[in-house]
Each structure stands twice: as structure tokens, then as C-alpha cells.
Amino acid sequence: MADPGAPSSAAPGGRRFTTRHAVAAAVLIGLGLVPVLAALLNQPFYVTLFTRILIFAIAATGLNLILGYGALVSFGHAMYIGLGAYAVGLLGHHGITNGWAHLGAALVAGTVVAAAVGAICLRTSGMAFIMITLAFAQMLFFLAVSLKEYGGDDGLPVATRSDFGLFSLANNVVLYYAAYAVLLAVLFFFWRLIHARFGMVLRGCKVNERRMAALGFPTLRYKLAAYVLSALVCVLAGVLMANLTKFVAPSYMAWSVSGELIVMIVLGGMGTLIGPVVGATALLLLEEVLSSLKLGVDWLDKLVNQHWLALIGLFVVAVVLVMKQGLYGRLVVRDARAAEQESTK
């Protein structure tokens, strides 16, 4: 699966198997083998940890469609994770455990909300777009808080995981591979989408929207379609998140969750297909390691375990300063430059 990367990565020779392709393959194959390795090491916790990583990778990949390829900074995509989660939680609370019903309700609600919100937000740009998406997310956040019969701010437990008939997400390994399959499907769909006319227009809008409009493209429709698709991927992540935690809460819609998704995208590489997956994996693994790290020195262990968020912040700043394109984005740019050099020989 080739990564489209930045527009410049379409240089001659860009379809060869390069370093970034090897890294992408290693990441995806490694994620596919996690349950096997967890069983061999007798560490079932790894399955839960990497399921969370997969879910955030799905959500970050969805947001990256408009952020990385469309330059639309949304601080409201966490509300779509919350919509997906609450579809599972509310239906489950009323005794509906059918997974297809959960999925259908989540996608319908996500489509309606995303179409309405997108139609309003996309008529603005820059800081106004950021603030309006944040405002809508806060509206849904406080709406969830006000649902006292469904737990309000305390959240709502999910008694039973989604049952799809042929398979049930009650088993952690099944849930893991369901999330893994969703991630692969989203990556493949976005890969095809980005290489199609739709993706070219979206990237063209990122560079110069006025020029694209002058060429006759209905730019607002393209951006709205991208926004809705991006939101629906986050809805899928929310459905999986509710099944993982067996709990839903307004905190899933907090603006800080949207900020965390943006950090994952920037860390991995904006405008690259695998970048959000790499960013989510790196960030969440670093969180897990630093929050439980034992160095054998009491004062140092206490310092790291209590201030691990600050250390993660320093790591992200260092990556952005040293590799402005992100961990994976750096490989995309390097391979593109190598291809350009070869083509000039």
C-alpha cells in the first residue's frame, strides 16, 4: 500500500518499494501479530493496550483526511467519537445488544450531525473554523452531561458488548482484530480516495482554494464530503471504544481528546497515510512506558511517574523541531527527494 504523502511524493519512482513502505509494512504487520505475541508472552494486557492504540489510530486517520490533506484544523472531532460510543451505550442501556443496530445508529447519527455541523463550519476558515468546531463539540459535551438518566457526568456502563451474530466483541482478541480490520479498511479506502480525483481536488483546495473554484470545482461540496467521511471514521472509533472500555462518558467528547488526535497526526506526519498510525502508536506507548517506568532510583521514579505528561510534551516538541514533517512524514519527504534526484540523473 503506497503512501501518497505530500503532493511532492508523486515524483517519478515514487511507486518503488522504499524505506517508508518498509516501515509502513512493518507497523501494520506488527500490529497484526500483537495478540499472537501477547499469548506467547502470557501478557493479555498487551491486547487491551494495543486495541486502544488501534482505536485512536482509526480516529486520527479519520481526522487526518481533513487536517493533513485539506488543512482544516478541527477541535471538534472528539464529539464524533462520543456519538459512536453513546450509540452503543444508550442502546445497550435499553437492552439492545445487536452490533448492527449499534453500528447503524452510530453512522446515521454521525452523518446527520456531521453534515449539519460541516455545512456551517466550512463556510468559515482559519481561526473561525477552529473555534466553531470547538463550540459544537462543547455543545454536545454539555448535552451528554445533562443526560442524568444516563449517568450524566459520571458516565454510563455498558453491560454487554456488541453482538454481530456471526461474531461477538465480548472476546478481547475478537475485538482487537475487529479494530485491526477497520483500520486496514479505512487505510485502503483513504488510499484509493486520495489517489482519485476527490483527493486531488481536496489537496488542491489546501494549496489554493480560489484557483480550484475558478477551475469549476464545487470546493464546498468536496470539503463537506471529506468532513463527513472524516467524522464517520471517528464514529467507528467511538463504537469500538465503548466496546473496549464497556463504559461511555462525556469525557470522550472533551476538546482535549481532539487535541490529542491532532498531536498524534503531527507526531506521525500530517498528510501521510500511515503517519497517524505511527503517531498514535508512539504517543500511547510512550504514555504507558513513562507512567509505569521503574528506574530503581526512588526520587527519579517519582519524578517520571508524576510528571510523565511533561516529558511527553518535551518529546513532541523535540520531534517537531528536529523532524518538522513528523516521524513517518520525514521518511516520505526523504524518499521523495531521493526519487527526484534519481529522475534528474
C-alpha positions as CSV (number, residue, x, y, z in Angstrom):
1,M,0.0,0.0,0.0
2,A,1.8,3.1,-1.2
3,D,1.5,6.2,0.9
4,P,0.6,9.3,-1.0
5,G,2.4,11.6,1.4
6,A,2.7,15.2,0.4
7,P,1.9,16.2,-3.1
8,S,5.6,16.2,-4.0
9,S,5.8,12.5,-3.2
10,A,4.3,11.7,-6.5
11,A,7.7,12.1,-8.1
12,P,8.9,9.7,-10.7
13,G,9.9,6.5,-9.0
14,G,7.6,7.1,-6.0
15,R,5.9,3.7,-6.6
16,R,9.1,1.8,-5.8
17,F,9.4,-0.1,-2.6
18,T,11.2,2.4,-0.4
19,T,12.1,3.0,3.3
20,R,8.7,4.4,4.1
21,H,6.9,1.4,2.5
22,A,9.1,-0.9,4.6
23,V,8.2,1.0,7.8
24,A,4.5,1.0,6.9
25,A,4.5,-2.7,6.3
26,A,6.4,-3.4,9.5
27,V,4.0,-1.3,11.6
28,L,0.9,-2.9,10.1
29,I,2.2,-6.5,10.2
30,G,3.5,-5.9,13.8
31,L,0.0,-4.7,14.9
32,G,-1.5,-7.8,13.3
33,L,0.8,-10.0,15.4
34,V,0.1,-8.4,18.8
35,P,-2.4,-11.0,20.0
36,V,-0.1,-13.8,19.0
37,L,2.9,-12.3,20.8
38,A,0.7,-11.5,23.9
39,A,-0.3,-15.2,24.0
40,L,3.3,-16.3,23.7
41,L,4.4,-14.0,26.5
42,N,1.3,-14.7,28.6
43,Q,0.6,-10.9,28.7
44,P,-3.1,-10.4,27.8
45,F,-2.8,-6.8,28.9
46,Y,-1.0,-6.1,25.6
47,V,-4.1,-6.9,23.6
48,T,-6.1,-4.3,25.6
49,L,-3.3,-1.7,25.3
50,F,-2.9,-2.1,21.5
51,T,-6.7,-2.2,21.0
52,R,-6.7,1.3,22.4
53,I,-3.9,2.2,20.1
54,L,-5.7,0.9,17.1
55,I,-8.9,2.8,18.1
56,F,-7.0,6.1,18.4
57,A,-5.1,5.3,15.2
58,I,-8.5,5.0,13.4
59,A,-9.8,8.3,14.8
60,A,-6.5,10.1,14.0
61,T,-6.6,8.7,10.4
62,G,-10.1,10.0,10.0
63,L,-9.2,13.5,11.3
64,N,-6.1,13.5,9.1
65,L,-8.3,13.4,6.0
66,I,-9.3,17.0,6.6
67,L,-6.3,18.2,8.6
68,G,-3.5,16.7,6.6
69,Y,-5.0,16.8,3.1
70,G,-7.4,19.7,3.5
71,A,-5.7,22.0,6.1
72,L,-8.9,22.1,8.1
73,V,-8.0,22.2,11.8
74,S,-10.9,20.7,13.7
75,F,-11.0,20.8,17.5
76,G,-14.4,19.1,17.5
77,H,-13.8,15.6,16.2
78,A,-13.9,14.1,19.6
79,M,-17.7,14.6,19.6
80,Y,-17.9,12.0,16.8
81,I,-16.1,9.5,19.0
82,G,-18.6,10.3,21.7
83,L,-21.5,9.9,19.3
84,G,-20.3,6.4,18.3
85,A,-19.7,5.5,22.0
86,Y,-23.1,6.8,23.1
87,A,-24.9,4.9,20.3
88,V,-23.6,1.7,21.9
89,G,-24.2,2.8,25.5
90,L,-27.7,4.2,25.1
91,L,-29.0,1.2,23.0
92,G,-27.3,-1.2,25.4
93,H,-28.9,0.5,28.3
94,H,-32.3,-0.2,26.8
95,G,-31.4,-3.9,26.2
96,I,-30.4,-3.7,22.6
97,T,-27.1,-5.6,22.2
98,N,-27.2,-6.2,18.4
99,G,-24.0,-4.9,17.0
100,W,-25.5,-4.0,13.6
101,A,-28.1,-1.8,15.4
102,H,-25.3,-0.1,17.3
103,L,-23.3,0.5,14.2
104,G,-26.3,1.7,12.1
105,A,-27.5,4.1,14.8
106,A,-24.0,5.5,15.2
107,L,-23.4,6.0,11.5
108,V,-26.8,7.6,11.0
109,A,-26.4,10.0,13.9
110,G,-22.8,10.8,12.8
111,T,-23.9,11.5,9.3
112,V,-26.7,13.8,10.3
113,V,-24.6,15.7,12.8
114,A,-21.5,15.9,10.6
115,A,-23.5,17.1,7.6
116,A,-25.2,19.9,9.7
117,V,-22.1,20.9,11.5
118,G,-19.9,20.8,8.4
119,A,-22.3,22.8,6.3
120,I,-22.0,25.6,8.9
121,C,-18.3,25.4,9.9
122,L,-17.0,25.1,6.3
123,R,-18.3,28.5,5.4
124,T,-15.6,29.8,7.6
125,S,-11.8,29.3,7.6
126,G,-8.8,29.7,9.8
127,M,-9.3,30.5,13.4
128,A,-13.1,30.9,12.9
129,F,-13.3,27.3,11.7
130,I,-11.3,26.1,14.7
131,M,-13.5,27.9,17.2
132,I,-16.8,26.9,15.6
133,T,-15.8,23.2,15.6
134,L,-14.8,23.5,19.2
135,A,-18.1,25.2,20.1
136,F,-20.2,22.4,18.6
137,A,-18.1,19.8,20.4
138,Q,-18.7,21.7,23.7
139,M,-22.4,21.8,23.0
140,L,-22.6,18.0,22.6
141,F,-20.3,17.6,25.6
142,F,-22.7,19.5,27.9
143,L,-25.7,17.8,26.3
144,A,-24.2,14.5,27.4
145,V,-23.5,15.9,30.9
146,S,-27.2,16.9,31.2
147,L,-28.4,13.3,30.5
148,K,-28.8,12.5,34.2
149,E,-30.9,9.4,33.5
150,Y,-27.9,8.0,31.5
151,G,-25.3,8.8,34.1
152,G,-24.7,12.4,33.3
153,D,-21.1,13.5,34.1
154,D,-20.5,10.1,35.8
155,G,-21.0,8.2,32.6
156,L,-22.9,5.0,31.7
157,P,-21.6,1.4,32.0
158,V,-22.0,-0.9,29.0
159,A,-23.3,-4.2,30.4
160,T,-22.8,-6.2,27.2
161,R,-20.5,-5.7,24.2
162,S,-21.9,-5.6,20.7
163,D,-23.0,-8.9,19.2
164,F,-22.9,-9.1,15.4
165,G,-24.4,-12.6,15.1
166,L,-21.5,-14.3,13.3
167,F,-19.1,-12.9,15.9
168,S,-19.3,-11.1,19.2
169,L,-16.9,-8.4,20.5
170,A,-17.1,-9.9,24.0
171,N,-13.8,-11.7,23.4
172,N,-10.8,-9.3,23.6
173,V,-9.0,-10.9,20.8
174,V,-12.0,-10.7,18.5
175,L,-12.4,-7.0,19.5
176,Y,-8.8,-6.5,18.7
177,Y,-9.0,-8.0,15.2
178,A,-12.3,-6.1,14.5
179,A,-10.4,-2.8,15.3
180,Y,-7.5,-4.0,13.2
181,A,-9.8,-4.9,10.2
182,V,-11.5,-1.5,10.5
183,L,-8.1,0.3,10.5
184,L,-6.9,-1.6,7.4
185,A,-10.2,-0.9,5.6
186,V,-10.0,2.8,6.4
187,L,-6.4,3.0,5.2
188,F,-7.2,1.2,2.0
189,F,-10.3,3.3,1.4
190,F,-8.4,6.6,2.0
191,W,-5.5,5.4,-0.1
192,R,-7.9,4.9,-3.1
193,L,-9.7,8.2,-2.2
194,I,-6.6,10.3,-2.0
195,H,-5.3,9.0,-5.3
196,A,-8.6,9.6,-7.0
197,R,-10.0,12.9,-8.4
198,F,-11.6,13.6,-5.0
199,G,-8.2,13.5,-3.2
200,M,-6.5,15.7,-5.9
201,V,-9.3,18.3,-5.5
202,L,-9.0,18.2,-1.7
203,R,-5.3,18.8,-1.8
204,G,-5.8,21.4,-4.4
205,C,-8.1,23.3,-2.0
206,K,-5.4,23.1,0.6
207,V,-2.9,24.8,-1.7
208,N,-5.2,27.3,-3.4
209,E,-9.0,27.0,-3.0
210,R,-9.8,30.0,-5.1
211,R,-7.9,28.6,-8.0
212,M,-9.8,25.3,-7.7
213,A,-13.1,27.2,-7.6
214,A,-12.0,29.1,-10.7
215,L,-11.4,25.8,-12.5
216,G,-15.0,24.9,-11.9
217,F,-14.8,22.6,-8.9
218,P,-17.5,22.9,-6.2
219,T,-15.0,23.2,-3.4
220,L,-17.5,23.4,-0.6
221,R,-19.1,20.1,-1.6
222,Y,-15.8,18.4,-1.7
223,K,-14.8,19.7,1.7
224,L,-18.1,18.8,3.2
225,A,-17.9,15.3,1.8
226,A,-14.4,15.0,3.3
227,Y,-15.6,16.4,6.6
228,V,-18.5,13.8,6.8
229,L,-16.2,10.9,5.8
230,S,-13.7,12.0,8.4
231,A,-16.4,12.3,11.1
232,L,-17.8,8.8,10.3
233,V,-14.4,7.2,10.8
234,C,-14.2,8.8,14.2
235,V,-17.8,7.4,14.9
236,L,-16.5,3.9,14.1
237,A,-13.6,4.5,16.6
238,G,-16.2,5.6,19.2
239,V,-18.2,2.4,18.7
240,L,-15.1,0.3,19.3
241,M,-14.0,2.5,22.2
242,A,-17.3,1.9,24.0
243,N,-16.9,-1.9,23.5
244,L,-13.3,-1.8,24.7
245,T,-13.9,0.2,28.0
246,K,-17.5,-1.1,28.5
247,F,-18.3,2.4,29.5
248,V,-19.3,5.7,27.9
249,A,-18.9,9.2,29.4
250,P,-19.0,12.8,28.2
251,S,-15.2,12.9,28.7
252,Y,-14.9,11.1,25.3
253,M,-16.1,14.4,23.7
254,A,-13.8,16.7,25.6
255,W,-11.8,19.1,23.4
256,S,-8.6,17.7,24.9
257,V,-9.3,14.4,23.1
258,S,-9.5,16.3,19.8
259,G,-6.2,17.9,20.8
260,E,-4.6,14.6,21.4
261,L,-5.7,13.4,18.0
262,I,-4.0,16.4,16.4
263,V,-0.8,15.7,18.4
264,M,-0.8,12.1,17.1
265,I,-1.2,13.3,13.5
266,V,1.5,16.0,13.8
267,L,3.8,13.5,15.6
268,G,3.4,10.8,12.9
269,G,3.2,13.1,9.9
270,M,0.3,15.2,8.5
271,G,-0.8,14.4,5.0
272,T,0.6,10.9,5.1
273,L,-1.5,7.8,5.2
274,I,0.4,5.8,7.8
275,G,1.6,8.9,9.8
276,P,-1.4,9.0,12.2
277,V,-1.0,5.3,12.9
278,V,2.7,5.8,13.7
279,G,1.9,8.9,15.8
280,A,-0.9,7.1,17.8
281,T,1.4,4.1,18.4
282,A,4.4,6.2,19.5
283,L,2.4,8.6,21.8
284,L,0.3,5.9,23.6
285,L,3.2,3.6,24.0
286,L,5.3,6.4,25.4
287,E,2.4,7.3,27.8
288,E,2.3,3.7,29.0
289,V,6.0,3.4,29.5
290,L,6.6,6.7,31.3
291,S,3.6,6.3,33.6
292,S,4.9,3.0,34.9
293,L,8.6,3.3,34.4
294,K,10.8,2.0,37.2
295,L,14.5,3.1,37.1
296,G,15.5,1.8,40.5
297,V,16.0,5.3,42.0
298,D,13.1,6.4,44.2
299,W,13.3,10.2,43.6
300,L,13.8,9.6,39.8
301,D,10.9,7.1,39.6
302,K,8.6,9.5,41.4
303,L,9.6,12.4,39.2
304,V,9.0,10.4,36.0
305,N,5.8,8.8,37.1
306,Q,4.2,12.0,38.4
307,H,5.3,14.3,35.5
308,W,5.2,11.9,32.6
309,L,2.8,14.3,30.7
310,A,5.5,17.0,30.8
311,L,8.1,14.5,29.4
312,I,5.7,13.6,26.6
313,G,5.3,17.2,25.8
314,L,9.1,17.6,25.6
315,F,9.3,14.6,23.3
316,V,6.6,16.0,21.0
317,V,8.3,19.4,20.9
318,A,11.7,17.8,20.1
319,V,10.2,15.8,17.3
320,V,8.5,18.8,15.8
321,L,11.7,20.8,16.0
322,V,14.0,18.2,14.6
323,M,11.7,16.5,12.2
324,K,9.0,19.0,11.2
325,Q,7.3,16.5,8.9
326,G,6.8,14.0,11.8
327,L,8.3,10.6,12.5
328,Y,6.8,9.0,9.4
329,G,6.5,12.1,7.3
330,R,10.2,12.6,7.4
331,L,10.6,9.3,5.6
332,V,8.1,10.3,2.9
333,V,10.0,13.6,2.3
334,R,13.3,11.8,2.2
335,D,12.1,9.1,-0.3
336,A,10.5,11.8,-2.5
337,R,13.8,13.8,-2.6
338,A,15.8,10.6,-3.4
339,A,13.3,9.9,-6.3
340,E,13.7,13.4,-7.6
341,Q,17.5,13.1,-7.5
342,E,17.3,9.9,-9.4
343,S,15.0,11.3,-12.0
344,T,17.4,14.2,-12.8
345,K,20.3,11.9,-13.5
